[in-house]
Structure formats: C-alpha cells, structure tokens
Amino acid sequence: PEVEKTVRWNVINQSTSWSDPPSRRRRNALRDYYVDVVALIDRLRFEWFLEQAKNDYNTARRNIQEHYAMVFRG
C-alpha cells in the first residue's frame, strides 16, 4: 500500500502547521524591490515652468515637483 508522508514544523508565528516545506515557502515568498529614480529636465522645459510661474523660481520648482510626482505615480 502507498503511504503518504507528511512532516510538521514550526512556522514564523511559532504555531505548527501542515503546510508547504520551508524551502517551498522561501521560493514562493514575495520580495520587495526598491528602485531609485532620478528625474532631470532640460533648460527649455525649466524655462517653460518658470514662465508659467511668472518668473518665480520657488513656484516653478514646486510646480515641477508636483507635475513629475503625478507623472511617476501614474
């Protein structure tokens, strides 16, 4: 007759579980990936934002940050 073999072990929360073996849990675990993004704009684009802000540098800079934040968020 065929015998089914199962093993019981502790999982992360210290309770016992009839679950996948630890090696499978590691392979199936989702990983977080972090990506750093550097965004640059050319002078012509900056001058356009500056013109829209009536030559106020701080307003133009804030508008650029808001614009590209929306672009990168989707």
DSSP file (Angstrom, degrees, kcal/mol; ACC not computed):
  #  RESIDUE AA STRUCTURE BP1 BP2  ACC     N-H-->O    O-->H-N    N-H-->O    O-->H-N    TCO  KAPPA ALPHA  PHI   PSI    X-CA   Y-CA   Z-CA
    1    1 A P              0   0    0      0, 0.0     2,-0.3     0, 0.0     0, 0.0   0.000 360.0 360.0 360.0 149.8    0.0    0.0    0.0
    2    2 A E        -     0   0    0      1,-0.0     2,-0.5     2,-0.0     0, 0.0  -0.603 360.0-153.1 -80.9 136.4    1.0    3.6   -0.7
    3    3 A V        -     0   0    0     -2,-0.3     2,-0.5     2,-0.0    -1,-0.0  -0.933   5.8-142.4-113.4 129.7    2.0    5.7    2.4
    4    4 A E        -     0   0    0     -2,-0.5     2,-0.5     2,-0.0    -2,-0.0  -0.797  16.4-152.6 -90.9 127.2    1.6    9.4    2.4
    5    5 A K        +     0   0    0     -2,-0.5     2,-0.3     2,-0.0    -2,-0.0  -0.865  18.4 172.6-103.5 128.8    4.4   11.1    4.3
    6    6 A T        -     0   0    0     -2,-0.5     2,-0.4     2,-0.0    12,-0.0  -0.962  15.3-153.9-130.8 152.1    3.8   14.5    5.9
    7    7 A V        -     0   0    0     -2,-0.3     2,-0.4    12,-0.2    12,-0.3  -0.963   5.8-148.0-126.4 142.4    6.1   16.5    8.2
    8    8 A R        +     0   0    0     -2,-0.4     2,-0.3    10,-0.1    10,-0.1  -0.924  27.1 158.7-111.6 135.5    5.0   19.0   10.8
    9    9 A W  E     -A   17   0A   0      8,-1.0     8,-1.5    -2,-0.4     2,-0.2  -0.936  42.2 -86.2-148.0 169.5    7.2   22.0   11.7
   10   10 A N  E     -A   16   0A   0     -2,-0.3     6,-0.2     6,-0.2     2,-0.2  -0.558  37.2-154.9 -80.2 141.6    7.0   25.5   13.2
   11   11 A V    >   -     0   0    0      4,-2.2     3,-2.3    -2,-0.2    -1,-0.0  -0.505  41.6 -78.7-105.3-178.4    6.1   28.4   11.1
   12   12 A I  T 3  S+     0   0    0      1,-0.3    -2,-0.0    -2,-0.2    -1,-0.0   0.838 128.6  52.1 -53.7 -42.1    7.0   32.1   11.6
   13   13 A N  T 3  S-     0   0    0      1,-0.1    -1,-0.3     2,-0.1     3,-0.1   0.290 115.5-113.1 -82.8  14.6    4.4   32.8   14.3
   14   14 A Q  S <  S+     0   0    0     -3,-2.3     2,-0.2     1,-0.3    -2,-0.1   0.489  79.6 121.3  69.8   5.9    5.6   29.7   16.2
   15   15 A S        -     0   0    0      1,-0.1    -4,-2.2    -5,-0.0    -1,-0.3  -0.587  67.3-108.9 -88.9 163.2    2.4   27.8   15.7
   16   16 A T  E     -A   10   0A   0     -6,-0.2     2,-0.3    -2,-0.2    -6,-0.2  -0.636  38.4-176.1 -93.0 152.8    2.6   24.4   14.0
   17   17 A S  E     -A    9   0A   0     -8,-1.5     2,-1.1    -2,-0.2    -8,-1.0  -0.999  35.4-137.9-151.0 141.9    1.2   23.9   10.5
   18   18 A W        +     0   0    0     -2,-0.3     2,-0.2   -10,-0.1   -10,-0.1  -0.801  68.0 122.2 -93.1  89.3    0.7   21.2    7.9
   19   19 A S        -     0   0    0     -2,-1.1   -12,-0.2   -12,-0.3    -2,-0.1  -0.594  67.1 -47.8-136.7-170.6    1.9   23.4    5.1
   20   20 A D  S    S-     0   0    0     -2,-0.2    -1,-0.2     1,-0.1    -3,-0.0  -0.309  70.5 -92.8 -63.3 153.7    4.5   23.5    2.4
   21   21 A P    >>  -     0   0    0      0, 0.0     4,-2.0     0, 0.0     3,-0.7  -0.284  39.4-105.2 -63.9 157.7    8.0   22.7    3.4
   22   22 A P  H 3> S+     0   0    0      0, 0.0     4,-2.3     0, 0.0     5,-0.2   0.850 119.6  58.1 -55.2 -37.2   10.2   25.7    4.4
   23   23 A S  H 3> S+     0   0    0      1,-0.2     4,-1.8     2,-0.2     5,-0.1   0.894 107.7  46.5 -62.9 -38.2   12.2   25.6    1.2
   24   24 A R  H <> S+     0   0    0     -3,-0.7     4,-2.4     2,-0.2    -1,-0.2   0.900 109.6  53.9 -70.1 -39.7    8.9   26.0   -0.9
   25   25 A R  H  X S+     0   0    0     -4,-2.0     4,-0.9     1,-0.2    -2,-0.2   0.904 108.8  50.0 -60.1 -40.2    7.8   28.9    1.4
   26   26 A R  H  < S+     0   0    0     -4,-2.3     3,-0.5     1,-0.2    -1,-0.2   0.920 112.2  46.6 -63.9 -43.4   11.1   30.6    0.8
   27   27 A R  H  < S+     0   0    0     -4,-1.8    -2,-0.2     1,-0.2    -1,-0.2   0.858 115.6  45.5 -67.6 -34.9   10.8   30.2   -3.0
   28   28 A N  H  < S+     0   0    0     -4,-2.4    -1,-0.2    -5,-0.1    -2,-0.2   0.561  87.2 114.2 -85.8  -8.2    7.2   31.4   -3.1
   29   29 A A     <  -     0   0    0     -4,-0.9     2,-0.3    -3,-0.5    -3,-0.0  -0.363  69.9-120.0 -66.8 139.9    7.7   34.4   -0.8
   30   30 A L        -     0   0    0     -2,-0.1     2,-0.4     1,-0.0    -1,-0.1  -0.585  25.7-148.4 -78.4 140.9    7.2   37.7   -2.4
   31   31 A R        -     0   0    0     -2,-0.3     2,-0.5     2,-0.0    -1,-0.0  -0.873   8.0-131.2-110.5 144.6   10.2   40.0   -2.4
   32   32 A D        -     0   0    0     -2,-0.4     2,-0.4     2,-0.0     0, 0.0  -0.813  21.1-165.2 -91.7 131.1   10.1   43.8   -2.2
   33   33 A Y        -     0   0    0     -2,-0.5     2,-0.5     2,-0.0    -2,-0.0  -0.965   3.2-157.1-115.7 133.9   12.2   45.6   -4.7
   34   34 A Y        -     0   0    0     -2,-0.4     2,-0.5     2,-0.0    -2,-0.0  -0.930   5.7-165.8-113.0 133.2   13.1   49.2   -4.3
   35   35 A V        -     0   0    0     -2,-0.5     2,-0.4     2,-0.0    -2,-0.0  -0.974  10.6-146.1-121.9 125.2   14.0   51.4   -7.3
   36   36 A D        -     0   0    0     -2,-0.5     2,-0.4     2,-0.0    -2,-0.0  -0.736  17.3-160.7 -87.4 138.1   15.6   54.8   -7.0
   37   37 A V        -     0   0    0     -2,-0.4     2,-0.5     2,-0.0    -2,-0.0  -0.974  10.0-166.2-123.8 132.1   14.6   57.2   -9.7
   38   38 A V        -     0   0    0     -2,-0.4     2,-0.5     2,-0.0    -2,-0.0  -0.978  10.4-164.9-115.0 124.9   16.4   60.4  -10.7
   39   39 A A        -     0   0    0     -2,-0.5     2,-0.4     2,-0.0    -2,-0.0  -0.935   7.4-178.4-114.1 130.9   14.4   62.8  -12.9
   40   40 A L        -     0   0    0     -2,-0.5     2,-0.4     0, 0.0    -2,-0.0  -0.946   8.9-160.4-123.5 145.9   16.1   65.6  -14.8
   41   41 A I        -     0   0    0     -2,-0.4     2,-0.1     2,-0.0    -2,-0.0  -0.944  22.0-118.2-122.2 151.4   14.6   68.2  -17.0
   42   42 A D     >  -     0   0    0     -2,-0.4     4,-2.3     1,-0.1     5,-0.2  -0.310  31.6-101.5 -82.6 171.2   16.3   70.3  -19.6
   43   43 A R  H  > S+     0   0    0      1,-0.2     4,-2.9     2,-0.2     5,-0.2   0.870 119.3  55.7 -61.3 -39.8   16.7   74.0  -19.5
   44   44 A L  H  > S+     0   0    0      1,-0.2     4,-1.7     2,-0.2    -1,-0.2   0.915 109.9  45.8 -61.1 -43.7   13.9   74.6  -22.1
   45   45 A R  H  > S+     0   0    0      2,-0.2     4,-2.1     1,-0.2    -1,-0.2   0.907 112.8  50.7 -66.4 -41.3   11.4   72.7  -20.0
   46   46 A F  H  X S+     0   0    0     -4,-2.3     4,-2.7     1,-0.2    -2,-0.2   0.921 108.7  51.8 -61.2 -43.5   12.5   74.5  -16.9
   47   47 A E  H  X S+     0   0    0     -4,-2.9     4,-2.6     1,-0.2    -1,-0.2   0.854 106.6  54.5 -63.0 -33.7   12.1   77.9  -18.6
   48   48 A W  H  X S+     0   0    0     -4,-1.7     4,-2.3     2,-0.2    -1,-0.2   0.941 110.8  44.7 -63.7 -46.5    8.6   76.9  -19.6
   49   49 A F  H  X S+     0   0    0     -4,-2.1     4,-1.6     1,-0.2    -2,-0.2   0.895 113.1  52.0 -62.8 -39.4    7.7   76.1  -16.0
   50   50 A L  H  <>S+     0   0    0     -4,-2.7     5,-2.6     1,-0.2     6,-0.5   0.902 109.4  49.1 -64.1 -41.3    9.4   79.4  -14.9
   51   51 A E  H ><5S+     0   0    0     -4,-2.6     3,-1.6     1,-0.2    -1,-0.2   0.904 109.2  52.2 -63.8 -41.5    7.4   81.3  -17.5
   52   52 A Q  H 3<5S+     0   0    0     -4,-2.3    -1,-0.2     1,-0.3    -2,-0.2   0.815 109.0  51.1 -63.8 -29.4    4.2   79.7  -16.3
   53   53 A A  T ><5S-     0   0    0     -4,-1.6     3,-0.9    -5,-0.2    -1,-0.3   0.233 119.4-111.1 -92.0  13.1    5.1   80.8  -12.7
   54   54 A K  T < 5S-     0   0    0     -3,-1.6    -3,-0.2     1,-0.2    -2,-0.1   0.910  73.0 -55.6  56.7  46.3    5.7   84.4  -13.8
   55   55 A N  T 3 <S+     0   0    0     -5,-2.6     2,-0.8     1,-0.2    -1,-0.2   0.681  97.5 142.0  61.2  23.7    9.4   84.1  -13.2
   56   56 A D    <>  -     0   0    0     -3,-0.9     4,-2.5    -6,-0.5    -1,-0.2  -0.851  37.4-161.2 -94.0 108.2    9.0   83.0   -9.6
   57   57 A Y  H  > S+     0   0    0     -2,-0.8     4,-2.6     1,-0.2     5,-0.2   0.898  86.3  49.0 -57.8 -47.1   11.7   80.4   -9.1
   58   58 A N  H  > S+     0   0    0      1,-0.2     4,-2.2     2,-0.2    -1,-0.2   0.891 112.7  47.4 -64.6 -40.0   10.2   78.7   -6.0
   59   59 A T  H  > S+     0   0    0      2,-0.2     4,-2.6     1,-0.2    -1,-0.2   0.914 112.3  50.2 -66.4 -42.1    6.8   78.4   -7.6
   60   60 A A  H  X S+     0   0    0     -4,-2.5     4,-2.3     2,-0.2    -2,-0.2   0.919 111.1  48.9 -61.4 -43.5    8.3   77.0  -10.7
   61   61 A R  H  X S+     0   0    0     -4,-2.6     4,-2.4     2,-0.2    -1,-0.2   0.916 111.8  48.2 -63.6 -43.3   10.3   74.4   -8.7
   62   62 A R  H  X S+     0   0    0     -4,-2.2     4,-2.5     1,-0.2    -1,-0.2   0.899 111.4  50.8 -63.6 -41.0    7.2   73.4   -6.7
   63   63 A N  H  X S+     0   0    0     -4,-2.6     4,-2.6     2,-0.2    -2,-0.2   0.883 109.4  51.0 -64.4 -38.2    5.2   73.1   -9.9
   64   64 A I  H  X S+     0   0    0     -4,-2.3     4,-2.6     2,-0.2     5,-0.3   0.936 110.9  48.5 -63.2 -46.4    7.9   70.9  -11.5
   65   65 A Q  H  X S+     0   0    0     -4,-2.4     4,-1.9     1,-0.2    -2,-0.2   0.917 114.1  45.8 -61.2 -44.0    7.9   68.6   -8.4
   66   66 A E  H  X S+     0   0    0     -4,-2.5     4,-1.9     2,-0.2    -1,-0.2   0.911 112.4  51.3 -65.8 -42.1    4.1   68.3   -8.4
   67   67 A H  H  X S+     0   0    0     -4,-2.6     4,-1.9     1,-0.2    -2,-0.2   0.950 114.6  40.9 -60.7 -50.7    4.0   67.7  -12.1
   68   68 A Y  H  X S+     0   0    0     -4,-2.6     4,-2.5     1,-0.2    -1,-0.2   0.777 109.1  60.1 -74.6 -24.5    6.6   64.9  -12.1
   69   69 A A  H  X S+     0   0    0     -4,-1.9     4,-1.8    -5,-0.3    -1,-0.2   0.921 109.0  44.7 -63.3 -42.2    5.2   63.4   -8.9
   70   70 A M  H  X S+     0   0    0     -4,-1.9     4,-1.3     2,-0.2    -2,-0.2   0.886 112.4  52.5 -68.0 -37.9    1.9   62.9  -10.8
   71   71 A V  H  < S+     0   0    0     -4,-1.9    -2,-0.2     1,-0.2    -1,-0.2   0.932 112.7  43.4 -62.8 -45.9    3.7   61.5  -13.8
   72   72 A F  H  < S+     0   0    0     -4,-2.5    -1,-0.2     1,-0.2    -2,-0.2   0.808 111.1  54.1 -74.1 -29.0    5.7   58.9  -11.8
   73   73 A R  H  <        0   0    0     -4,-1.8    -1,-0.2    -5,-0.2    -2,-0.2   0.766 360.0 360.0 -73.8 -24.3    2.7   57.8   -9.8
   74   74 A G     <        0   0    0     -4,-1.3    -3,-0.2    -3,-0.2    -4,-0.1   0.438 360.0 360.0  95.0 360.0    0.7   57.2  -12.9
